[in-house]
Amino acid sequence: MTYAFAVLIACFLISSFSGLYLLFVSLKPTNELLKHPYLSMQPFNRFSVSVRSSILLDYFFRLFFPNTQFWLIGHANRILPHVIPSQVPVKIKWPLLGLWGCCFIGILAMIVIWVILLTR
């Protein structure tokens, strides 16, 4: 229980820091380099928060699961074929990995905590 809670808190802190860094420092260079197709319709800031999040999630899926063609990951790979993950610099990759990777690990840690609490 303590380990799962520590992982959950660490994921929250890393995800928060990565999200803030992405928002205030590296969002513009990320969008300029990765060029999501939605950005040809209107600027990033004019989209709703959910669409902005889905754009960042597409970037995450393309960079870290480039050969998958299944479900949401496959959709991201089909709409971003111009992005070659090996050529994207680490300064663009790490905020996306920190934000979305820790979100997914944090969800798993939360499920573990709930299972432990409900089975006591």
N, CA, C and O atoms as CSV, one atom per row, in Angstrom:
chain,resi,resn,atom,element,x,y,z
A,1,MET,N,N,0.830,-1.195,0.000
A,1,MET,CA,C,0.000,0.000,0.000
A,1,MET,C,C,0.873,1.257,0.000
A,1,MET,O,O,0.619,2.197,-0.753
A,2,THR,N,N,1.898,1.265,0.846
A,2,THR,CA,C,2.769,2.431,0.932
A,2,THR,C,C,3.514,2.655,-0.383
A,2,THR,O,O,3.661,3.789,-0.837
A,3,TYR,N,N,3.982,1.561,-0.989
A,3,TYR,CA,C,4.705,1.658,-2.252
A,3,TYR,C,C,3.800,2.210,-3.356
A,3,TYR,O,O,4.212,3.087,-4.115
A,4,ALA,N,N,2.582,1.704,-3.446
A,4,ALA,CA,C,1.650,2.168,-4.478
A,4,ALA,C,C,1.310,3.644,-4.269
A,4,ALA,O,O,1.194,4.400,-5.233
A,5,PHE,N,N,1.151,4.051,-3.011
A,5,PHE,CA,C,0.850,5.453,-2.724
A,5,PHE,C,C,2.039,6.340,-3.087
A,5,PHE,O,O,1.856,7.430,-3.629
A,6,ALA,N,N,3.254,5.880,-2.792
A,6,ALA,CA,C,4.453,6.652,-3.142
A,6,ALA,C,C,4.581,6.791,-4.659
A,6,ALA,O,O,4.945,7.855,-5.158
A,7,VAL,N,N,4.284,5.725,-5.386
A,7,VAL,CA,C,4.322,5.785,-6.851
A,7,VAL,C,C,3.272,6.766,-7.364
A,7,VAL,O,O,3.540,7.540,-8.283
A,8,LEU,N,N,2.079,6.736,-6.775
A,8,LEU,CA,C,1.012,7.650,-7.182
A,8,LEU,C,C,1.422,9.108,-6.962
A,8,LEU,O,O,1.212,9.947,-7.838
A,9,ILE,N,N,1.996,9.409,-5.814
A,9,ILE,CA,C,2.434,10.779,-5.516
A,9,ILE,C,C,3.575,11.191,-6.448
A,9,ILE,O,O,3.594,12.318,-6.941
A,10,ALA,N,N,4.524,10.284,-6.690
A,10,ALA,CA,C,5.628,10.595,-7.608
A,10,ALA,C,C,5.101,10.861,-9.016
A,10,ALA,O,O,5.560,11.782,-9.692
A,11,CYS,N,N,4.146,10.061,-9.452
A,11,CYS,CA,C,3.558,10.268,-10.780
A,11,CYS,C,C,2.845,11.609,-10.861
A,11,CYS,O,O,2.939,12.308,-11.870
A,12,PHE,N,N,2.133,11.968,-9.800
A,12,PHE,CA,C,1.450,13.262,-9.778
A,12,PHE,C,C,2.451,14.409,-9.886
A,12,PHE,O,O,2.245,15.347,-10.656
A,13,LEU,N,N,3.533,14.335,-9.115
A,13,LEU,CA,C,4.520,15.413,-9.134
A,13,LEU,C,C,5.233,15.509,-10.485
A,13,LEU,O,O,5.403,16.604,-11.021
A,14,ILE,N,N,5.645,14.376,-11.030
A,14,ILE,CA,C,6.340,14.383,-12.320
A,14,ILE,C,C,5.405,14.846,-13.432
A,14,ILE,O,O,5.800,15.629,-14.296
A,15,SER,N,N,4.180,14.367,-13.407
A,15,SER,CA,C,3.210,14.767,-14.424
A,15,SER,C,C,2.910,16.265,-14.334
A,15,SER,O,O,2.812,16.943,-15.357
A,16,SER,N,N,2.767,16.769,-13.127
A,16,SER,CA,C,2.512,18.206,-12.949
A,16,SER,C,C,3.684,19.040,-13.446
A,16,SER,O,O,3.494,20.018,-14.169
A,17,PHE,N,N,4.889,18.654,-13.060
A,17,PHE,CA,C,6.075,19.393,-13.494
A,17,PHE,C,C,6.223,19.343,-15.013
A,17,PHE,O,O,6.497,20.363,-15.645
A,18,SER,N,N,6.045,18.165,-15.595
A,18,SER,CA,C,6.169,18.029,-17.052
A,18,SER,C,C,5.101,18.837,-17.779
A,18,SER,O,O,5.384,19.471,-18.795
A,19,GLY,N,N,3.880,18.816,-17.264
A,19,GLY,CA,C,2.804,19.589,-17.877
A,19,GLY,C,C,3.062,21.080,-17.812
A,19,GLY,O,O,2.835,21.794,-18.789
A,20,LEU,N,N,3.536,21.559,-16.668
A,20,LEU,CA,C,3.843,22.984,-16.539
A,20,LEU,C,C,5.008,23.386,-17.440
A,20,LEU,O,O,4.978,24.444,-18.069
A,21,TYR,N,N,6.028,22.540,-17.499
A,21,TYR,CA,C,7.161,22.827,-18.385
A,21,TYR,C,C,6.699,22.864,-19.840
A,21,TYR,O,O,7.079,23.750,-20.606
A,22,LEU,N,N,5.883,21.898,-20.200
A,22,LEU,CA,C,5.362,21.849,-21.566
A,22,LEU,C,C,4.526,23.089,-21.866
A,22,LEU,O,O,4.654,23.681,-22.938
A,23,LEU,N,N,3.682,23.479,-20.934
A,23,LEU,CA,C,2.798,24.621,-21.131
A,23,LEU,C,C,3.565,25.938,-21.261
A,23,LEU,O,O,3.269,26.747,-22.141
A,24,PHE,N,N,4.545,26.152,-20.387
A,24,PHE,CA,C,5.206,27.455,-20.337
A,24,PHE,C,C,6.505,27.545,-21.138
A,24,PHE,O,O,6.943,28.649,-21.459
A,25,VAL,N,N,7.133,26.412,-21.468
A,25,VAL,CA,C,8.443,26.483,-22.112
A,25,VAL,C,C,8.461,25.841,-23.489
A,25,VAL,O,O,8.887,26.477,-24.454
A,26,SER,N,N,8.013,24.605,-23.606
A,26,SER,CA,C,8.296,23.869,-24.839
A,26,SER,C,C,7.086,23.565,-25.711
A,26,SER,O,O,7.191,22.751,-26.628
A,27,LEU,N,N,5.956,24.184,-25.459
A,27,LEU,CA,C,4.770,23.885,-26.258
A,27,LEU,C,C,4.908,24.378,-27.703
A,27,LEU,O,O,4.596,23.648,-28.643
A,28,LYS,N,N,5.369,25.602,-27.871
A,28,LYS,CA,C,5.504,26.148,-29.226
A,28,LYS,C,C,6.531,25.367,-30.053
A,28,LYS,O,O,6.227,25.001,-31.188
A,29,PRO,N,N,7.744,25.096,-29.525
A,29,PRO,CA,C,8.686,24.292,-30.319
A,29,PRO,C,C,8.177,22.878,-30.611
A,29,PRO,O,O,8.465,22.318,-31.669
A,30,THR,N,N,7.427,22.308,-29.682
A,30,THR,CA,C,6.873,20.971,-29.895
A,30,THR,C,C,5.887,20.983,-31.051
A,30,THR,O,O,5.954,20.129,-31.935
A,31,ASN,N,N,4.977,21.939,-31.050
A,31,ASN,CA,C,3.991,22.025,-32.135
A,31,ASN,C,C,4.639,22.367,-33.473
A,31,ASN,O,O,4.214,21.866,-34.514
A,32,GLU,N,N,5.663,23.215,-33.452
A,32,GLU,CA,C,6.345,23.566,-34.701
A,32,GLU,C,C,7.090,22.375,-35.290
A,32,GLU,O,O,7.153,22.222,-36.510
A,33,LEU,N,N,7.649,21.536,-34.436
A,33,LEU,CA,C,8.419,20.396,-34.923
A,33,LEU,C,C,7.528,19.231,-35.346
A,33,LEU,O,O,7.770,18.613,-36.383
A,34,LEU,N,N,6.504,18.925,-34.554
A,34,LEU,CA,C,5.702,17.731,-34.811
A,34,LEU,C,C,4.527,17.982,-35.760
A,34,LEU,O,O,4.055,17.040,-36.396
A,35,LYS,N,N,4.051,19.200,-35.872
A,35,LYS,CA,C,3.039,19.619,-36.862
A,35,LYS,C,C,1.828,18.689,-36.954
A,35,LYS,O,O,1.679,17.946,-37.924
A,36,HIS,N,N,0.985,18.737,-35.956
A,36,HIS,CA,C,-0.256,17.946,-35.975
A,36,HIS,C,C,-1.184,18.482,-37.067
A,36,HIS,O,O,-1.245,19.694,-37.270
A,37,PRO,N,N,-1.911,17.604,-37.777
A,37,PRO,CA,C,-2.819,18.073,-38.845
A,37,PRO,C,C,-3.906,19.034,-38.361
A,37,PRO,O,O,-4.346,19.890,-39.129
A,38,TYR,N,N,-4.347,18.914,-37.116
A,38,TYR,CA,C,-5.366,19.829,-36.599
A,38,TYR,C,C,-4.872,21.270,-36.577
A,38,TYR,O,O,-5.670,22.203,-36.665
A,39,LEU,N,N,-3.556,21.454,-36.459
A,39,LEU,CA,C,-3.010,22.807,-36.361
A,39,LEU,C,C,-3.081,23.560,-37.683
A,39,LEU,O,O,-2.857,24.770,-37.715
A,40,SER,N,N,-3.388,22.864,-38.773
A,40,SER,CA,C,-3.589,23.562,-40.047
A,40,SER,C,C,-4.963,24.230,-40.095
A,40,SER,O,O,-5.198,25.099,-40.934
A,41,MET,N,N,-5.872,23.832,-39.201
A,41,MET,CA,C,-7.216,24.412,-39.159
A,41,MET,C,C,-7.257,25.711,-38.364
A,41,MET,O,O,-7.871,26.691,-38.785
A,42,GLN,N,N,-6.593,25.705,-37.207
A,42,GLN,CA,C,-6.549,26.900,-36.366
A,42,GLN,C,C,-5.390,26.774,-35.386
A,42,GLN,O,O,-4.855,25.679,-35.212
A,43,PRO,N,N,-4.988,27.873,-34.740
A,43,PRO,CA,C,-3.873,27.819,-33.793
A,43,PRO,C,C,-4.190,26.933,-32.587
A,43,PRO,O,O,-5.352,26.730,-32.233
A,44,PHE,N,N,-3.141,26.415,-31.972
A,44,PHE,CA,C,-3.271,25.493,-30.844
A,44,PHE,C,C,-4.100,26.097,-29.711
A,44,PHE,O,O,-4.942,25.408,-29.136
A,45,ASN,N,N,-3.882,27.347,-29.387
A,45,ASN,CA,C,-4.560,27.975,-28.247
A,45,ASN,C,C,-6.050,28.198,-28.463
A,45,ASN,O,O,-6.772,28.447,-27.498
A,46,ARG,N,N,-6.527,28.118,-29.686
A,46,ARG,CA,C,-7.954,28.316,-29.946
A,46,ARG,C,C,-8.757,27.033,-29.786
A,46,ARG,O,O,-9.987,27.076,-29.756
A,47,PHE,N,N,-8.082,25.894,-29.684
A,47,PHE,CA,C,-8.779,24.633,-29.451
A,47,PHE,C,C,-9.189,24.531,-27.989
A,47,PHE,O,O,-8.615,25.196,-27.126
A,48,SER,N,N,-10.180,23.698,-27.720
A,48,SER,CA,C,-10.574,23.446,-26.331
A,48,SER,C,C,-9.485,22.620,-25.646
A,48,SER,O,O,-8.616,22.050,-26.307
A,49,VAL,N,N,-9.543,22.563,-24.334
A,49,VAL,CA,C,-8.531,21.838,-23.562
A,49,VAL,C,C,-8.518,20.359,-23.931
A,49,VAL,O,O,-7.451,19.746,-23.976
A,50,SER,N,N,-9.676,19.784,-24.192
A,50,SER,CA,C,-9.716,18.361,-24.540
A,50,SER,C,C,-9.043,18.091,-25.885
A,50,SER,O,O,-8.369,17.072,-26.040
A,51,VAL,N,N,-9.212,18.978,-26.850
A,51,VAL,CA,C,-8.559,18.792,-28.153
A,51,VAL,C,C,-7.054,19.017,-28.017
A,51,VAL,O,O,-6.265,18.296,-28.629
A,52,ARG,N,N,-6.650,20.005,-27.224
A,52,ARG,CA,C,-5.223,20.224,-26.984
A,52,ARG,C,C,-4.589,18.998,-26.337
A,52,ARG,O,O,-3.489,18.587,-26.705
A,53,SER,N,N,-5.296,18.420,-25.372
A,53,SER,CA,C,-4.786,17.211,-24.715
A,53,SER,C,C,-4.688,16.052,-25.690
A,53,SER,O,O,-3.734,15.276,-25.638
A,54,SER,N,N,-5.661,15.927,-26.573
A,54,SER,CA,C,-5.611,14.827,-27.541
A,54,SER,C,C,-4.477,15.025,-28.547
A,54,SER,O,O,-3.894,14.047,-29.015
A,55,ILE,N,N,-4.162,16.263,-28.882
A,55,ILE,CA,C,-3.022,16.527,-29.765
A,55,ILE,C,C,-1.732,16.088,-29.080
A,55,ILE,O,O,-0.892,15.432,-29.695
A,56,LEU,N,N,-1.575,16.448,-27.812
A,56,LEU,CA,C,-0.379,16.044,-27.071
A,56,LEU,C,C,-0.323,14.532,-26.885
A,56,LEU,O,O,0.758,13.945,-26.906
A,57,LEU,N,N,-1.482,13.899,-26.703
A,57,LEU,CA,C,-1.522,12.440,-26.585
A,57,LEU,C,C,-1.131,11.783,-27.907
A,57,LEU,O,O,-0.444,10.762,-27.907
A,58,ASP,N,N,-1.556,12.351,-29.023
A,58,ASP,CA,C,-1.133,11.835,-30.331
A,58,ASP,C,C,0.384,11.930,-30.487
A,58,ASP,O,O,1.017,11.000,-30.988
A,59,TYR,N,N,0.967,13.047,-30.059
A,59,TYR,CA,C,2.422,13.180,-30.112
A,59,TYR,C,C,3.089,12.090,-29.274
A,59,TYR,O,O,4.052,11.461,-29.712
A,60,PHE,N,N,2.568,11.874,-28.063
A,60,PHE,CA,C,3.125,10.845,-27.172
A,60,PHE,C,C,3.062,9.474,-27.824
A,60,PHE,O,O,4.056,8.749,-27.840
A,61,PHE,N,N,1.906,9.113,-28.360
A,61,PHE,CA,C,1.756,7.800,-28.989
A,61,PHE,C,C,2.698,7.642,-30.180
A,61,PHE,O,O,3.304,6.584,-30.348
A,62,ARG,N,N,2.827,8.666,-30.997
A,62,ARG,CA,C,3.690,8.562,-32.179
A,62,ARG,C,C,5.154,8.427,-31.779
A,62,ARG,O,O,5.894,7.651,-32.384
A,63,LEU,N,N,5.575,9.174,-30.765
A,63,LEU,CA,C,6.984,9.147,-30.384
A,63,LEU,C,C,7.384,7.867,-29.661
A,63,LEU,O,O,8.509,7.395,-29.825
A,64,PHE,N,N,6.488,7.303,-28.869
A,64,PHE,CA,C,6.884,6.187,-28.021
A,64,PHE,C,C,6.311,4.841,-28.448
A,64,PHE,O,O,6.720,3.812,-27.909
A,65,PHE,N,N,5.386,4.813,-29.388
A,65,PHE,CA,C,4.844,3.567,-29.941
A,65,PHE,C,C,4.748,3.699,-31.466
A,65,PHE,O,O,3.647,3.633,-32.012
A,66,PRO,N,N,5.872,3.883,-32.163
A,66,PRO,CA,C,5.817,4.233,-33.587
A,66,PRO,C,C,5.367,3.112,-34.526
A,66,PRO,O,O,4.944,3.401,-35.645
A,67,ASN,N,N,5.441,1.866,-34.118
A,67,ASN,CA,C,5.116,0.767,-35.035
A,67,ASN,C,C,3.765,0.131,-34.764
A,67,ASN,O,O,3.408,-0.842,-35.428
A,68,THR,N,N,3.014,0.640,-33.825
A,68,THR,CA,C,1.723,0.060,-33.476
A,68,THR,C,C,0.640,0.608,-34.403
A,68,THR,O,O,0.621,1.802,-34.701
A,69,GLN,N,N,-0.251,-0.257,-34.854
A,69,GLN,CA,C,-1.345,0.165,-35.734
A,69,GLN,C,C,-2.704,-0.149,-35.124
A,69,GLN,O,O,-3.688,-0.279,-35.852
A,70,PHE,N,N,-2.774,-0.272,-33.813
A,70,PHE,CA,C,-3.999,-0.665,-33.130
A,70,PHE,C,C,-4.619,0.521,-32.407
A,70,PHE,O,O,-3.919,1.237,-31.692
A,71,TRP,N,N,-5.914,0.742,-32.576
A,71,TRP,CA,C,-6.751,1.649,-31.821
A,71,TRP,C,C,-6.241,3.088,-31.843
A,71,TRP,O,O,-5.895,3.585,-32.915
A,72,LEU,N,N,-6.182,3.771,-30.707
A,72,LEU,CA,C,-5.776,5.177,-30.664
A,72,LEU,C,C,-4.321,5.366,-31.061
A,72,LEU,O,O,-3.963,6.357,-31.699
A,73,ILE,N,N,-3.493,4.412,-30.681
A,73,ILE,CA,C,-2.073,4.511,-31.022
A,73,ILE,C,C,-1.901,4.415,-32.536
A,73,ILE,O,O,-1.122,5.164,-33.126
A,74,GLY,N,N,-2.622,3.502,-33.155
A,74,GLY,CA,C,-2.564,3.361,-34.605
A,74,GLY,C,C,-3.075,4.600,-35.320
A,74,GLY,O,O,-2.530,4.999,-36.349
A,75,HIS,N,N,-4.119,5.207,-34.777
A,75,HIS,CA,C,-4.647,6.438,-35.377
A,75,HIS,C,C,-3.598,7.550,-35.322
A,75,HIS,O,O,-3.400,8.270,-36.301
A,76,ALA,N,N,-2.931,7.685,-34.184
A,76,ALA,CA,C,-1.881,8.701,-34.063
A,76,ALA,C,C,-0.756,8.432,-35.057
A,76,ALA,O,O,-0.210,9.366,-35.645
A,77,ASN,N,N,-0.410,7.171,-35.244
A,77,ASN,CA,C,0.652,6.840,-36.196
A,77,ASN,C,C,0.228,7.088,-37.636
A,77,ASN,O,O,1.063,7.412,-38.481
A,78,ARG,N,N,-1.054,6.940,-37.924
A,78,ARG,CA,C,-1.532,7.192,-39.288
A,78,ARG,C,C,-1.629,8.684,-39.606
A,78,ARG,O,O,-1.396,9.085,-40.746
A,79,ILE,N,N,-1.970,9.513,-38.615
A,79,ILE,CA,C,-2.095,10.951,-38.908
A,79,ILE,C,C,-0.776,11.714,-38.754
A,79,ILE,O,O,-0.678,12.868,-39.171
A,80,LEU,N,N,0.235,11.079,-38.160
A,80,LEU,CA,C,1.539,11.736,-37.998
A,80,LEU,C,C,2.667,10.933,-38.658
A,80,LEU,O,O,3.694,10.695,-38.022
A,81,PRO,N,N,2.502,10.514,-39.912
A,81,PRO,CA,C,3.564,9.699,-40.522
A,81,PRO,C,C,4.842,10.491,-40.819
A,81,PRO,O,O,5.908,9.904,-41.005
A,82,HIS,N,N,4.732,11.815,-40.861
A,82,HIS,CA,C,5.886,12.662,-41.149
A,82,HIS,C,C,6.831,12.793,-39.956
A,82,HIS,O,O,7.959,13.259,-40.116
A,83,VAL,N,N,6.389,12.392,-38.766
A,83,VAL,CA,C,7.222,12.475,-37.569
A,83,VAL,C,C,8.059,11.202,-37.477
A,83,VAL,O,O,7.518,10.098,-37.406
A,84,ILE,N,N,9.366,11.362,-37.480
A,84,ILE,CA,C,10.281,10.230,-37.327
A,84,ILE,C,C,10.825,10.300,-35.901
A,84,ILE,O,O,11.635,11.173,-35.588
A,85,PRO,N,N,10.380,9.375,-35.026
A,85,PRO,CA,C,10.726,9.471,-33.604
A,85,PRO,C,C,12.224,9.535,-33.310
A,85,PRO,O,O,12.630,10.201,-32.358
A,86,SER,N,N,13.038,8.870,-34.093
A,86,SER,CA,C,14.480,8.875,-33.826
A,86,SER,C,C,15.116,10.233,-34.120
A,86,SER,O,O,16.222,10.503,-33.653
A,87,GLN,N,N,14.448,11.079,-34.874
A,87,GLN,CA,C,14.997,12.391,-35.212
A,87,GLN,C,C,14.459,13.516,-34.326
A,87,GLN,O,O,14.870,14.668,-34.469
A,88,VAL,N,N,13.551,13.192,-33.423
A,88,VAL,CA,C,12.997,14.203,-32.521
A,88,VAL,C,C,13.937,14.339,-31.323
A,88,VAL,O,O,14.272,13.334,-30.697
A,89,PRO,N,N,14.369,15.556,-30.989
A,89,PRO,CA,C,15.298,15.722,-29.865
A,89,PRO,C,C,14.656,15.381,-28.519
A,89,PRO,O,O,13.437,15.437,-28.355
A,90,VAL,N,N,15.510,15.031,-27.575
A,90,VAL,CA,C,15.051,14.634,-26.244
A,90,VAL,C,C,14.345,15.786,-25.535
A,90,VAL,O,O,13.428,15.546,-24.749
A,91,LYS,N,N,14.744,17.023,-25.791
A,91,LYS,CA,C,14.099,18.159,-25.124
A,91,LYS,C,C,12.632,18.301,-25.528
A,91,LYS,O,O,11.861,18.952,-24.822
A,92,ILE,N,N,12.236,17.705,-26.650
A,92,ILE,CA,C,10.833,17.677,-27.062
A,92,ILE,C,C,10.137,16.445,-26.485
A,92,ILE,O,O,8.956,16.497,-26.143
A,93,LYS,N,N,10.872,15.340,-26.378
A,93,LYS,CA,C,10.274,14.078,-25.939
A,93,LYS,C,C,9.982,14.020,-24.443
A,93,LYS,O,O,8.922,13.533,-24.049
A,94,TRP,N,N,10.896,14.504,-23.600
A,94,TRP,CA,C,10.757,14.231,-22.173
A,94,TRP,C,C,9.525,14.857,-21.522
A,94,TRP,O,O,8.941,14.224,-20.642
A,95,PRO,N,N,9.091,16.074,-21.907
A,95,PRO,CA,C,7.863,16.568,-21.266
A,95,PRO,C,C,6.633,15.740,-21.638
A,95,PRO,O,O,5.733,15.559,-20.818
A,96,LEU,N,N,6.595,15.238,-22.873
A,96,LEU,CA,C,5.462,14.401,-23.288
A,96,LEU,C,C,5.480,13.067,-22.558
A,96,LEU,O,O,4.437,12.575,-22.127
A,97,LEU,N,N,6.668,12.480,-22.417
A,97,LEU,CA,C,6.780,11.219,-21.682
A,97,LEU,C,C,6.434,11.421,-20.213
A,97,LEU,O,O,5.729,10.603,-19.623
A,98,GLY,N,N,6.923,12.498,-19.622
A,98,GLY,CA,C,6.622,12.766,-18.220
A,98,GLY,C,C,5.142,12.994,-17.980
A,98,GLY,O,O,4.580,12.496,-17.005
A,99,LEU,N,N,4.512,13.747,-18.872
A,99,LEU,CA,C,3.087,14.047,-18.712
A,99,LEU,C,C,2.234,12.803,-18.884
A,99,LEU,O,O,1.519,12.410,-17.962
A,100,TRP,N,N,2.299,12.180,-20.050
A,100,TRP,CA,C,1.389,11.069,-20.347
A,100,TRP,C,C,1.840,9.747,-19.742
A,100,TRP,O,O,1.007,8.953,-19.306
A,101,GLY,N,N,3.149,9.499,-19.710
A,101,GLY,CA,C,3.629,8.260,-19.098
A,101,GLY,C,C,3.263,8.183,-17.629
A,101,GLY,O,O,2.806,7.147,-17.148
A,102,CYS,N,N,3.465,9.281,-16.916
A,102,CYS,CA,C,3.117,9.294,-15.490
A,102,CYS,C,C,1.614,9.288,-15.271
A,102,CYS,O,O,1.152,8.772,-14.253
A,103,CYS,N,N,0.846,9.839,-16.183
A,103,CYS,CA,C,-0.617,9.742,-16.060
A,103,CYS,C,C,-1.058,8.283,-16.100
A,103,CYS,O,O,-1.865,7.849,-15.279
A,104,PHE,N,N,-0.524,7.529,-17.060
A,104,PHE,CA,C,-0.935,6.132,-17.191
A,104,PHE,C,C,-0.407,5.273,-16.040
A,104,PHE,O,O,-1.127,4.408,-15.542
A,105,ILE,N,N,0.832,5.496,-15.613
A,105,ILE,CA,C,1.365,4.750,-14.466
A,105,ILE,C,C,0.604,5.130,-13.202
A,105,ILE,O,O,0.342,4.271,-12.360
A,106,GLY,N,N,0.248,6.401,-13.057
A,106,GLY,CA,C,-0.535,6.843,-11.903
A,106,GLY,C,C,-1.916,6.217,-11.861
A,106,GLY,O,O,-2.419,5.903,-10.782
A,107,ILE,N,N,-2.537,6.031,-13.018
A,107,ILE,CA,C,-3.837,5.354,-13.063
A,107,ILE,C,C,-3.695,3.922,-12.572
A,107,ILE,O,O,-4.529,3.440,-11.805
A,108,LEU,N,N,-2.640,3.239,-13.011
A,108,LEU,CA,C,-2.406,1.867,-12.537
A,108,LEU,C,C,-2.158,1.836,-11.030
A,108,LEU,O,O,-2.673,0.960,-10.335
A,109,ALA,N,N,-1.372,2.785,-10.523
A,109,ALA,CA,C,-1.120,2.846,-9.081
A,109,ALA,C,C,-2.409,3.124,-8.311
A,109,ALA,O,O,-2.612,2.571,-7.230
A,110,MET,N,N,-3.273,3.968,-8.851
A,110,MET,CA,C,-4.549,4.254,-8.198
A,110,MET,C,C,-5.431,3.012,-8.156
A,110,MET,O,O,-6.105,2.761,-7.157
A,111,ILE,N,N,-5.431,2.237,-9.234
A,111,ILE,CA,C,-6.207,0.990,-9.252
A,111,ILE,C,C,-5.672,0.025,-8.206
A,111,ILE,O,O,-6.451,-0.625,-7.509
A,112,VAL,N,N,-4.354,-0.075,-8.090
A,112,VAL,CA,C,-3.757,-0.951,-7.072
A,112,VAL,C,C,-4.160,-0.496,-5.677
A,112,VAL,O,O,-4.505,-1.325,-4.835
A,113,ILE,N,N,-4.123,0.790,-5.423
A,113,ILE,CA,C,-4.528,1.303,-4.100
A,113,ILE,C,C,-5.980,0.961,-3.814
A,113,ILE,O,O,-6.300,0.523,-2.709
A,114,TRP,N,N,-6.864,1.151,-4.783
A,114,TRP,CA,C,-8.275,0.840,-4.567
A,114,TRP,C,C,-8.498,-0.653,-4.347
A,114,TRP,O,O,-9.317,-1.042,-3.515
A,115,VAL,N,N,-7.783,-1.479,-5.079
A,115,VAL,CA,C,-7.914,-2.930,-4.874
A,115,VAL,C,C,-7.452,-3.302,-3.475
A,115,VAL,O,O,-8.101,-4.103,-2.802
A,116,ILE,N,N,-6.344,-2.734,-3.029
A,116,ILE,CA,C,-5.852,-3.021,-1.675
A,116,ILE,C,C,-6.850,-2.539,-0.633
A,116,ILE,O,O,-7.132,-3.255,0.328
A,117,LEU,N,N,-7.389,-1.333,-0.811
A,117,LEU,CA,C,-8.352,-0.804,0.164
A,117,LEU,C,C,-9.647,-1.609,0.192
A,117,LEU,O,O,-10.220,-1.821,1.260
A,118,LEU,N,N,-10.107,-2.052,-0.956
A,118,LEU,CA,C,-11.378,-2.773,-1.006
A,118,LEU,C,C,-11.265,-4.231,-0.585
A,118,LEU,O,O,-12.275,-4.854,-0.259
A,119,THR,N,N,-10.065,-4.784,-0.586
A,119,THR,CA,C,-9.902,-6.178,-0.169
A,119,THR,C,C,-9.497,-6.304,1.287
A,119,THR,O,O,-9.292,-7.424,1.757
A,120,ARG,N,N,-9.376,-5.238,2.004
A,120,ARG,CA,C,-9.021,-5.307,3.431
A,120,ARG,C,C,-10.213,-5.632,4.263
A,120,ARG,O,O,-10.104,-5.731,5.485
